[in-house]
Amino acid sequence: MTFSNGPLKKLAALPEATFKEAESYFQELLGKWGLPKELVWVFGEDLLSTSRGLVIRKTDPRKAREIAKAVFEFGKRRNLGLDMHAFAIHNTTVYAYIALPEDEVDAQYLLMDRHAVKFSIRTRLDKVTFIRSLLVWAIKKLLARDNYDFLLGLRIAFRKSVRSTVWAREGAFRT
């Protein structure tokens, strides 16, 4: 597998790139930028925007990684490109998601290439807090419902992330 190191973006060749290779390269890229290499995948249903910042529902990182792997494989099969995007940080962990374009026009708007994985890192990674209690999460989600639409410019990507997660949980990624 080959990777190209352009001055503005890092790409991994598709379709031969595996999730493990792309994730390892992304972690390496995070390290080059002086960020922690520990990576946790997050999906829209596990994230809220509140007046105090981002709140993440604490989930099992291993399950999230399996879903992210399924989203990655689904994105490869769709052949429209995909983006591994780091958006938040907490202590020694970076939080990221995988964005998939809706169609070819969306892929062009998102500057995605069907032949490569796009790796991106927000210039200012947000700090996050966590909620473990499902009851507290449900209350916060109801209170923050209106804020979700303005989720730091990530609305489109997180909608796709939610859809991808639902597809993964319903088994749509199985061949």
LUMDOTI-604574 format. One record per residue (C-alpha): residue number from 1; residue in three letters; x, y negated, z. Coordinates in Angstrom, 2 decimals. Example, Ala and Ser with C-alpha at 12.3 -4.5 7.8 and 13.67 -1.06 7.14 Angstrom:
<atoms>
{1, 'ALA', {12.30, 4.50, 7.80}}
{2, 'SER', {13.67, 1.06, 7.14}}
</atoms>
This chain:
<atoms>
{1, 'MET', {0.00, 0.00, 0.00}}
{2, 'THR', {1.25, -3.47, -0.80}}
{3, 'PHE', {0.61, -6.74, 0.96}}
{4, 'SER', {1.23, -10.19, -0.49}}
{5, 'ASN', {2.47, -13.02, 1.69}}
{6, 'GLY', {1.19, -16.21, 0.11}}
{7, 'PRO', {1.80, -19.54, 1.83}}
{8, 'LEU', {-1.88, -20.08, 2.77}}
{9, 'LYS', {-3.39, -16.62, 3.06}}
{10, 'LYS', {-2.45, -13.05, 3.81}}
{11, 'LEU', {-3.94, -10.31, 1.64}}
{12, 'ALA', {-4.03, -6.53, 1.72}}
{13, 'ALA', {-4.67, -4.64, -1.51}}
{14, 'LEU', {-8.11, -3.05, -1.86}}
{15, 'PRO', {-9.39, -0.41, -2.30}}
{16, 'GLU', {-6.36, 1.57, -1.17}}
{17, 'ALA', {-6.04, -0.27, 2.19}}
{18, 'THR', {-7.38, 1.67, 5.15}}
{19, 'PHE', {-8.98, 0.03, 8.17}}
{20, 'LYS', {-6.07, 1.07, 10.36}}
{21, 'GLU', {-3.52, -0.46, 7.97}}
{22, 'ALA', {-5.50, -3.69, 7.58}}
{23, 'GLU', {-6.03, -3.97, 11.34}}
{24, 'SER', {-2.33, -3.38, 12.02}}
{25, 'TYR', {-1.38, -6.02, 9.48}}
{26, 'PHE', {-3.88, -8.45, 11.03}}
{27, 'GLN', {-2.36, -7.84, 14.48}}
{28, 'GLU', {1.10, -8.42, 13.02}}
{29, 'LEU', {-0.14, -11.68, 11.50}}
{30, 'LEU', {-1.57, -12.74, 14.88}}
{31, 'GLY', {1.81, -12.05, 16.47}}
{32, 'LYS', {3.59, -14.16, 13.84}}
{33, 'TRP', {1.31, -17.06, 14.78}}
{34, 'GLY', {2.24, -16.63, 18.47}}
{35, 'LEU', {-1.11, -15.09, 19.41}}
{36, 'PRO', {-1.73, -11.89, 21.37}}
{37, 'LYS', {-1.85, -8.77, 19.23}}
{38, 'GLU', {-4.65, -7.17, 21.25}}
{39, 'LEU', {-7.73, -7.35, 19.07}}
{40, 'VAL', {-11.39, -6.76, 19.97}}
{41, 'TRP', {-14.12, -6.70, 17.34}}
{42, 'VAL', {-17.31, -8.66, 18.07}}
{43, 'PHE', {-20.67, -8.73, 16.31}}
{44, 'GLY', {-23.36, -11.39, 16.20}}
{45, 'GLU', {-25.70, -9.66, 18.61}}
{46, 'ASP', {-22.96, -9.72, 21.26}}
{47, 'LEU', {-22.26, -13.45, 21.01}}
{48, 'LEU', {-24.00, -16.61, 22.21}}
{49, 'SER', {-23.19, -20.27, 21.93}}
{50, 'THR', {-24.10, -22.20, 25.08}}
{51, 'SER', {-23.47, -25.70, 26.34}}
{52, 'ARG', {-20.40, -24.32, 28.11}}
{53, 'GLY', {-18.99, -22.58, 25.04}}
{54, 'LEU', {-19.03, -19.06, 23.65}}
{55, 'VAL', {-20.33, -16.17, 25.72}}
{56, 'ILE', {-19.63, -12.57, 24.76}}
{57, 'ARG', {-21.60, -9.61, 26.04}}
{58, 'LYS', {-19.02, -7.15, 27.35}}
{59, 'THR', {-19.18, -3.97, 25.27}}
{60, 'ASP', {-16.95, -0.96, 24.78}}
{61, 'PRO', {-14.04, -2.05, 22.53}}
{62, 'ARG', {-13.66, 1.51, 21.18}}
{63, 'LYS', {-17.28, 1.59, 19.98}}
{64, 'ALA', {-16.90, -1.91, 18.51}}
{65, 'ARG', {-13.78, -0.75, 16.65}}
{66, 'GLU', {-15.66, 2.22, 15.19}}
{67, 'ILE', {-18.44, -0.09, 13.99}}
{68, 'ALA', {-15.86, -2.51, 12.57}}
{69, 'LYS', {-14.25, 0.42, 10.74}}
{70, 'ALA', {-17.65, 1.37, 9.27}}
{71, 'VAL', {-18.25, -2.26, 8.21}}
{72, 'PHE', {-14.78, -2.32, 6.60}}
{73, 'GLU', {-15.45, 0.88, 4.64}}
{74, 'PHE', {-18.88, -0.40, 3.59}}
{75, 'GLY', {-17.29, -3.65, 2.42}}
{76, 'LYS', {-14.76, -1.72, 0.36}}
{77, 'ARG', {-17.51, 0.28, -1.34}}
{78, 'ARG', {-19.45, -2.90, -2.17}}
{79, 'ASN', {-16.34, -4.20, -3.96}}
{80, 'LEU', {-16.96, -7.89, -3.21}}
{81, 'GLY', {-14.11, -8.46, -0.76}}
{82, 'LEU', {-14.09, -8.86, 3.00}}
{83, 'ASP', {-12.61, -11.15, 5.64}}
{84, 'MET', {-11.08, -10.20, 8.98}}
{85, 'HIS', {-11.49, -13.42, 10.94}}
{86, 'ALA', {-10.11, -14.26, 14.42}}
{87, 'PHE', {-12.27, -16.88, 16.14}}
{88, 'ALA', {-11.75, -16.72, 19.92}}
{89, 'ILE', {-9.23, -15.88, 22.62}}
{90, 'HIS', {-9.32, -14.85, 26.27}}
{91, 'ASN', {-6.09, -14.27, 28.19}}
{92, 'THR', {-4.21, -11.68, 26.12}}
{93, 'THR', {-7.04, -10.71, 23.76}}
{94, 'VAL', {-8.10, -12.16, 20.42}}
{95, 'TYR', {-11.72, -11.68, 19.31}}
{96, 'ALA', {-12.54, -11.19, 15.64}}
{97, 'TYR', {-15.24, -10.10, 13.23}}
{98, 'ILE', {-15.43, -8.78, 9.69}}
{99, 'ALA', {-17.43, -10.93, 7.28}}
{100, 'LEU', {-18.95, -9.47, 4.13}}
{101, 'PRO', {-20.30, -11.61, 1.29}}
{102, 'GLU', {-23.93, -11.23, 0.20}}
{103, 'ASP', {-23.13, -11.21, -3.53}}
{104, 'GLU', {-20.52, -12.37, -6.04}}
{105, 'VAL', {-21.50, -16.04, -5.70}}
{106, 'ASP', {-21.21, -15.83, -1.90}}
{107, 'ALA', {-17.82, -14.14, -2.28}}
{108, 'GLN', {-16.65, -17.04, -4.44}}
{109, 'TYR', {-17.89, -19.61, -1.91}}
{110, 'LEU', {-16.10, -17.72, 0.86}}
{111, 'LEU', {-12.92, -17.47, -1.26}}
{112, 'MET', {-12.92, -13.68, -1.14}}
{113, 'ASP', {-11.23, -11.50, -3.70}}
{114, 'ARG', {-12.65, -8.09, -4.57}}
{115, 'HIS', {-9.10, -6.75, -4.84}}
{116, 'ALA', {-7.86, -7.88, -1.42}}
{117, 'VAL', {-8.66, -8.20, 2.27}}
{118, 'LYS', {-8.72, -11.81, 3.41}}
{119, 'PHE', {-7.21, -12.46, 6.85}}
{120, 'SER', {-8.10, -15.72, 8.55}}
{121, 'ILE', {-7.54, -17.34, 11.94}}
{122, 'ARG', {-9.39, -20.38, 13.21}}
{123, 'THR', {-7.02, -23.27, 13.77}}
{124, 'ARG', {-8.47, -23.77, 17.25}}
{125, 'LEU', {-9.42, -20.47, 18.85}}
{126, 'ASP', {-12.35, -20.91, 21.22}}
{127, 'LYS', {-12.16, -19.81, 24.84}}
{128, 'VAL', {-14.84, -17.32, 25.82}}
{129, 'THR', {-16.60, -16.10, 28.95}}
{130, 'PHE', {-18.22, -12.71, 29.45}}
{131, 'ILE', {-21.48, -11.26, 30.72}}
{132, 'ARG', {-21.79, -7.65, 31.82}}
{133, 'SER', {-25.36, -7.65, 33.17}}
{134, 'LEU', {-28.07, -6.90, 30.59}}
{135, 'LEU', {-30.60, -8.95, 32.57}}
{136, 'VAL', {-28.35, -12.02, 32.67}}
{137, 'TRP', {-27.58, -11.49, 28.96}}
{138, 'ALA', {-31.31, -11.40, 28.07}}
{139, 'ILE', {-31.97, -14.62, 30.01}}
{140, 'LYS', {-28.97, -16.39, 28.47}}
{141, 'LYS', {-30.00, -15.23, 25.01}}
{142, 'LEU', {-33.49, -16.67, 25.45}}
{143, 'LEU', {-32.07, -19.97, 26.69}}
{144, 'ALA', {-29.46, -20.16, 23.94}}
{145, 'ARG', {-31.70, -19.06, 21.06}}
{146, 'ASP', {-31.80, -22.54, 19.52}}
{147, 'ASN', {-28.02, -22.94, 19.84}}
{148, 'TYR', {-27.42, -19.73, 17.87}}
{149, 'ASP', {-28.23, -21.52, 14.60}}
{150, 'PHE', {-25.34, -23.93, 15.16}}
{151, 'LEU', {-22.77, -21.34, 16.16}}
{152, 'LEU', {-19.64, -23.37, 15.48}}
{153, 'GLY', {-19.96, -23.10, 11.74}}
{154, 'LEU', {-19.94, -19.31, 11.91}}
{155, 'ARG', {-23.67, -18.87, 11.33}}
{156, 'ILE', {-23.45, -17.18, 7.94}}
{157, 'ALA', {-20.62, -14.85, 8.89}}
{158, 'PHE', {-22.28, -13.76, 12.12}}
{159, 'ARG', {-25.60, -13.13, 10.38}}
{160, 'LYS', {-23.75, -10.80, 8.05}}
{161, 'SER', {-21.97, -9.28, 11.00}}
{162, 'VAL', {-25.32, -8.61, 12.70}}
{163, 'ARG', {-26.71, -7.06, 9.51}}
{164, 'SER', {-23.58, -4.94, 9.09}}
{165, 'THR', {-23.81, -3.74, 12.68}}
{166, 'VAL', {-27.45, -2.77, 12.26}}
{167, 'TRP', {-26.59, -0.90, 9.07}}
{168, 'ALA', {-23.75, 0.89, 10.85}}
{169, 'ARG', {-25.94, 1.90, 13.77}}
{170, 'GLU', {-28.63, 3.19, 11.41}}
{171, 'GLY', {-26.07, 5.34, 9.62}}
{172, 'ALA', {-26.13, 3.42, 6.34}}
{173, 'PHE', {-22.36, 3.72, 6.10}}
{174, 'ARG', {-22.32, 7.49, 5.93}}
{175, 'THR', {-21.65, 8.90, 2.49}}
</atoms>
